[in-house]
Amino acid sequence: MVKIVIDAMGGDYAPEQQVLGAVKALNKDKDLSLILCGDEPKLKELLSACKYDTSRLEIVHTTEIIDMNDIPTKAVKTKKDSSTVVAFRLLKEGKADGLVSSGSTGAVLTAGVLILGRLKGVSRPALCPIIPNKKGTGTFICDCGANLECKPINLQHFAIMASAYAESAYGIKNPKVGLLNNGTEDHKGLALQQEVNALLKEMDCINYVGNVEGRDLMYGDIDVMVADGFSGNIATKAVEGCGKTLGGVLKQEYKRNLWSKICAVFSMGVIKRIKKSMDYEAFGGAMFLGLSKAVVKGHGNSKEKGFAVCIEQAANAVRGNMVEKIKAMIDSTILEQPKTEEAKE
């Protein structure tokens, strides 16, 4: 049975939506058990209104919360009894197989590195969300903001880790990998992209298809997009903005006049299917790749549905031996080892 520890107090709608999402995931997956870290009286009160297998859920009481206003490094070091820190500590101690949190991204990244630790050989851990695409399978983008400044070896590792994640947790065989650039030609990009493009071409353990452009994130024939955290974050946020804009424009146009409202009635089925296929909650959160265990960072505004998917993500990564696969691919690939000063970061 897979056991996932939950940071129940992290997130905009915590702990209500975290509890509902946990119960939803628990009822869907009979081979899953959960640990909820948070205010025990509040959690018990919320759980009292839910139906679930009580033998597969336990609560670890915590007295502190790391919020969005806290300085991540300071908070992780001083708020020892916060739900975030306690959850990572339980994971480190082997009392859980994976972790899910919708709390402060900075705190999750900091706790992941300082408490849990990264895999040996991984130069930098990275965040890898799944972006809805026209194929319906989603595109994995790595990194989306954890590492703003990168070296070639970092992007090499991002490609390996995201490929292993896509295959082990989602069953995508030999996922196609593209490098985010300002053109598909080999001479395009800054020195970093040009060097990484050349290096990825020499790697046998991934299915590298070459440079890709931003539009390929949702419309291209790739499974994984590799990027430095600065570019990846901009691409991800641009997609989110486009989705919100399109939704707003459609709503505005369908309300423009009586004829538009009539047209809306007849096209509602299509609109609902499009909305469902582009629903980011259906794709869960971002996997924090490169750590010694599976960690999923959910959206801060995750609600029941999205949080349940995050738990499913973590469980599937554990069942698919994602961490072991990443380690094996890193070990078997001849890469330049990170410099001493970088290894200490």
C-alpha positions as CSV (number, residue, x, y, z in Angstrom):
1,M,0.0,0.0,0.0
2,V,1.3,3.5,-0.9
3,K,1.4,6.0,1.9
4,I,1.3,9.8,1.1
5,V,1.8,12.5,3.6
6,I,-0.3,15.7,3.2
7,D,0.6,19.3,4.2
8,A,-3.1,19.9,5.2
9,M,-2.6,23.5,6.3
10,G,-0.8,24.8,3.2
11,G,-2.9,26.5,0.5
12,D,-5.4,29.3,0.0
13,Y,-8.4,27.0,1.0
14,A,-6.7,24.9,3.6
15,P,-7.6,22.8,5.4
16,E,-11.1,22.4,4.1
17,Q,-10.2,21.6,0.4
18,Q,-7.2,19.5,1.4
19,V,-9.4,17.3,3.6
20,L,-12.0,16.9,0.9
21,G,-9.4,16.2,-1.7
22,A,-7.7,13.6,0.6
23,V,-11.0,11.8,1.2
24,K,-11.8,11.9,-2.5
25,A,-8.5,10.3,-3.3
26,L,-8.8,7.8,-0.5
27,N,-12.2,6.6,-1.7
28,K,-11.0,6.3,-5.3
29,D,-7.9,4.3,-4.5
30,K,-8.3,1.4,-2.2
31,D,-4.5,0.8,-2.2
32,L,-3.7,4.2,-0.7
33,S,-3.2,5.4,2.8
34,L,-2.7,9.0,4.0
35,I,-1.2,11.1,6.8
36,L,-2.6,14.5,7.3
37,C,-0.3,17.0,9.0
38,G,-2.1,19.9,10.6
39,D,-4.4,21.2,13.4
40,E,-5.9,18.0,14.7
41,P,-9.1,19.4,16.1
42,K,-9.9,21.3,12.8
43,L,-9.0,18.2,10.7
44,K,-11.2,15.9,12.9
45,E,-14.1,18.3,12.7
46,L,-13.9,18.4,8.9
47,L,-13.4,14.6,8.6
48,S,-16.5,14.0,10.8
49,A,-18.7,15.0,7.9
50,C,-17.0,12.6,5.5
51,K,-17.3,8.9,4.7
52,Y,-14.0,7.1,4.3
53,D,-11.9,4.1,5.5
54,T,-10.6,5.4,8.8
55,S,-8.0,2.7,8.9
56,R,-6.2,4.2,6.0
57,L,-5.9,7.8,7.3
58,E,-4.1,9.2,10.3
59,I,-3.5,12.7,11.7
60,V,-0.2,14.1,12.9
61,H,-0.9,17.3,15.0
62,T,1.0,20.4,14.2
63,T,0.8,23.8,15.8
64,E,2.4,26.2,13.2
65,I,1.7,27.3,9.6
66,I,4.0,28.6,7.0
67,D,2.1,31.3,5.0
68,M,2.8,33.2,1.8
69,N,4.3,36.1,3.8
70,D,7.0,34.1,5.5
71,I,10.5,34.1,4.2
72,P,10.9,30.5,3.0
73,T,14.4,29.6,4.4
74,K,13.8,31.3,7.7
75,A,10.4,29.7,8.1
76,V,11.6,26.2,7.4
77,K,14.4,26.6,9.9
78,T,12.3,28.3,12.7
79,K,8.8,26.9,12.3
80,K,9.8,23.3,13.2
81,D,6.2,22.3,14.1
82,S,4.6,23.7,10.9
83,S,2.6,21.3,8.8
84,T,5.0,21.7,5.9
85,V,8.2,20.9,7.9
86,V,6.6,18.0,9.8
87,A,5.3,16.5,6.6
88,F,8.8,16.6,5.0
89,R,10.3,15.2,8.2
90,L,8.0,12.2,8.2
91,L,8.8,11.7,4.5
92,K,12.5,11.8,5.3
93,E,12.1,9.3,8.2
94,G,10.5,6.8,5.8
95,K,7.0,7.0,7.4
96,A,5.6,7.9,4.0
97,D,6.4,7.2,0.3
98,G,5.5,10.6,-1.1
99,L,4.2,14.1,-0.2
100,V,1.7,16.6,-1.4
101,S,1.5,20.3,-0.5
102,S,-0.3,23.4,-1.9
103,G,1.5,25.7,0.5
104,S,4.2,28.3,-0.2
105,T,6.3,27.3,-3.2
106,G,9.4,28.7,-1.7
107,A,8.9,26.8,1.5
108,V,8.2,23.5,-0.3
109,L,11.4,24.0,-2.4
110,T,13.4,24.9,0.6
111,A,12.1,22.0,2.7
112,G,12.6,19.6,-0.1
113,V,16.3,20.4,-0.4
114,L,17.2,21.0,3.2
115,I,15.1,18.3,4.9
116,L,14.5,15.6,2.3
117,G,17.6,16.1,0.1
118,R,18.1,15.6,-3.6
119,L,19.1,12.4,-5.4
120,K,22.9,11.8,-5.7
121,G,24.1,13.0,-9.1
122,V,21.2,15.4,-9.7
123,S,22.7,18.9,-10.2
124,R,19.5,20.8,-9.5
125,P,15.9,19.7,-8.5
126,A,13.2,21.2,-10.8
127,L,9.5,21.8,-10.9
128,C,7.6,20.0,-13.6
129,P,3.9,20.8,-14.2
130,I,1.7,19.3,-16.9
131,I,0.2,21.8,-19.3
132,P,-3.0,20.9,-21.2
133,N,-2.4,20.4,-25.0
134,K,-4.4,19.6,-28.1
135,K,-3.6,15.9,-27.9
136,G,-5.3,15.7,-24.5
137,T,-2.3,14.0,-22.9
138,G,-0.7,17.2,-21.5
139,T,2.9,18.5,-22.0
140,F,5.5,18.2,-19.2
141,I,7.5,21.4,-18.9
142,C,10.7,21.3,-16.8
143,D,11.7,23.6,-15.2
144,C,8.9,26.1,-14.6
145,G,10.6,28.4,-12.0
146,A,12.7,26.6,-9.5
147,N,16.0,27.5,-11.2
148,L,16.1,30.9,-12.9
149,E,19.8,30.7,-13.9
150,C,21.0,27.4,-15.3
151,K,24.0,25.7,-16.8
152,P,23.9,23.1,-19.6
153,I,24.2,20.2,-17.1
154,N,21.0,21.4,-15.3
155,L,18.9,21.3,-18.5
156,Q,20.4,17.9,-19.3
157,H,19.2,16.6,-16.0
158,F,15.8,18.3,-16.5
159,A,15.3,16.3,-19.7
160,I,16.2,13.1,-18.0
161,M,14.0,13.6,-15.0
162,A,11.0,14.8,-16.9
163,S,11.3,11.8,-19.4
164,A,11.5,9.4,-16.5
165,Y,8.5,11.1,-14.8
166,A,6.3,11.0,-18.0
167,E,7.1,7.3,-18.5
168,S,6.9,6.0,-15.0
169,A,3.9,7.9,-13.7
170,Y,1.9,8.2,-16.9
171,G,3.0,5.3,-19.0
172,I,4.2,7.5,-22.0
173,K,6.6,5.3,-23.8
174,N,9.8,7.0,-25.1
175,P,8.4,10.5,-24.6
176,K,9.4,13.1,-27.2
177,V,11.6,15.8,-25.7
178,G,12.0,19.4,-27.1
179,L,14.2,22.3,-26.0
180,L,12.3,25.6,-25.6
181,N,14.0,28.1,-27.9
182,N,13.3,31.1,-30.1
183,G,13.4,29.0,-33.3
184,T,13.8,25.4,-34.4
185,E,17.1,25.8,-36.2
186,D,20.3,24.6,-34.5
187,H,21.9,28.1,-34.6
188,K,19.0,29.7,-32.8
189,G,19.1,30.8,-29.1
190,L,21.6,32.1,-26.7
191,A,24.9,30.3,-25.9
192,L,23.0,28.2,-23.2
193,Q,20.4,26.9,-25.6
194,Q,22.9,26.2,-28.4
195,E,25.1,24.2,-26.1
196,V,22.2,22.3,-24.5
197,N,20.8,21.5,-28.0
198,A,24.1,20.0,-29.0
199,L,24.4,18.0,-25.8
200,L,20.9,16.6,-25.8
201,K,21.4,15.3,-29.4
202,E,24.2,13.1,-28.0
203,M,22.1,11.5,-25.3
204,D,20.8,8.0,-26.0
205,C,18.6,7.7,-22.9
206,I,16.0,10.3,-24.1
207,N,14.0,10.8,-27.3
208,Y,15.2,14.3,-28.2
209,V,13.6,15.9,-31.2
210,G,15.4,19.2,-31.2
211,N,14.5,22.9,-30.6
212,V,10.9,23.8,-30.2
213,E,9.0,27.1,-29.9
214,G,6.7,28.4,-27.2
215,R,3.6,27.5,-29.2
216,D,4.6,23.8,-29.2
217,L,3.9,23.7,-25.4
218,M,0.2,23.3,-26.2
219,Y,0.1,22.7,-30.0
220,G,3.2,20.7,-30.8
221,D,3.9,17.0,-31.1
222,I,6.1,16.7,-28.0
223,D,5.6,15.2,-24.6
224,V,8.3,17.1,-22.6
225,M,9.5,20.7,-23.0
226,V,12.9,21.5,-21.4
227,A,13.6,25.0,-20.3
228,D,15.5,27.1,-17.8
229,G,13.3,28.2,-14.9
230,F,13.1,31.8,-16.1
231,S,11.8,30.9,-19.6
232,G,9.7,28.0,-18.4
233,N,7.9,30.2,-15.9
234,I,7.1,32.9,-18.5
235,A,5.8,30.2,-20.9
236,T,3.7,28.6,-18.2
237,K,2.2,31.9,-17.0
238,A,1.6,33.0,-20.6
239,V,-0.5,29.9,-21.2
240,E,-2.5,30.5,-18.0
241,G,-3.1,34.1,-19.1
242,C,-4.3,33.0,-22.6
243,G,-6.7,30.5,-21.1
244,K,-8.3,33.1,-18.8
245,T,-8.4,35.6,-21.7
246,L,-10.1,33.1,-24.0
247,G,-12.7,32.2,-21.4
248,G,-13.4,35.9,-20.7
249,V,-13.8,36.8,-24.4
250,L,-16.1,33.9,-25.0
251,K,-18.3,34.8,-22.0
252,Q,-18.4,38.4,-23.1
253,E,-19.3,37.6,-26.7
254,Y,-22.0,35.1,-25.8
255,K,-23.7,37.8,-23.7
256,R,-23.4,40.5,-26.3
257,N,-27.0,40.2,-27.6
258,L,-30.0,37.9,-27.9
259,W,-28.6,36.1,-31.0
260,S,-25.3,35.5,-29.3
261,K,-27.2,34.0,-26.3
262,I,-29.2,31.7,-28.5
263,C,-26.0,30.5,-30.2
264,A,-24.5,29.9,-26.8
265,V,-27.3,27.5,-26.0
266,F,-26.6,25.4,-29.1
267,S,-22.8,25.4,-28.6
268,M,-22.8,24.8,-24.8
269,G,-21.8,21.1,-25.3
270,V,-18.8,22.0,-27.3
271,I,-17.8,24.8,-24.8
272,K,-18.1,22.4,-21.9
273,R,-15.9,19.8,-23.6
274,I,-13.2,22.4,-24.4
275,K,-13.3,23.7,-20.8
276,K,-12.9,20.1,-19.5
277,S,-10.0,19.4,-21.8
278,M,-8.2,22.6,-20.8
279,D,-9.0,22.3,-17.0
280,Y,-5.6,22.6,-15.3
281,E,-7.0,21.0,-12.1
282,A,-7.4,17.8,-14.0
283,F,-3.6,17.7,-14.5
284,G,-2.8,18.2,-10.9
285,G,0.3,20.0,-9.6
286,A,4.0,20.2,-10.4
287,M,6.2,17.3,-9.5
288,F,9.4,18.4,-7.7
289,L,11.9,16.3,-9.6
290,G,15.3,15.4,-8.4
291,L,14.5,14.8,-4.7
292,S,15.0,11.5,-3.0
293,K,11.2,10.8,-2.9
294,A,8.1,11.9,-4.8
295,V,6.9,15.4,-3.9
296,V,4.0,17.2,-5.7
297,K,3.5,20.9,-5.3
298,G,-0.2,21.7,-5.9
299,H,-1.6,25.0,-7.0
300,G,-2.0,27.4,-4.1
301,N,-5.7,27.7,-5.0
302,S,-6.2,24.0,-5.4
303,K,-9.7,22.8,-4.4
304,E,-11.0,19.3,-3.8
305,K,-10.7,18.0,-7.3
306,G,-7.3,19.4,-8.0
307,F,-5.8,18.3,-4.7
308,A,-7.1,14.8,-5.2
309,V,-5.4,14.6,-8.5
310,C,-2.1,15.8,-6.9
311,I,-2.4,12.9,-4.4
312,E,-3.0,10.5,-7.3
313,Q,0.1,12.0,-9.1
314,A,2.3,11.3,-6.1
315,A,1.0,7.7,-5.7
316,N,1.4,6.9,-9.4
317,A,5.0,8.2,-9.3
318,V,5.8,6.0,-6.3
319,R,4.1,2.9,-8.0
320,G,6.0,3.6,-11.2
321,N,9.4,3.8,-9.3
322,M,10.0,7.3,-10.7
323,V,12.8,8.2,-8.3
324,E,14.6,4.9,-9.0
325,K,14.2,5.4,-12.8
326,I,15.6,8.9,-12.6
327,K,18.6,7.7,-10.5
328,A,19.3,4.9,-13.0
329,M,19.2,7.2,-16.0
330,I,21.4,9.8,-14.3
331,D,23.9,7.1,-13.3
332,S,24.0,5.6,-16.8
333,T,24.5,8.8,-18.6
334,I,28.0,10.2,-19.1
335,L,27.5,13.8,-18.1
336,E,29.8,16.5,-16.8
337,Q,29.6,16.5,-13.0
338,P,28.5,19.7,-11.3
339,K,31.2,21.9,-10.0
340,T,31.9,22.0,-6.3
341,E,30.4,25.4,-5.7
342,E,27.2,24.4,-7.6
343,A,26.9,21.2,-5.7
344,K,26.8,23.1,-2.4
345,E,23.8,25.2,-3.6
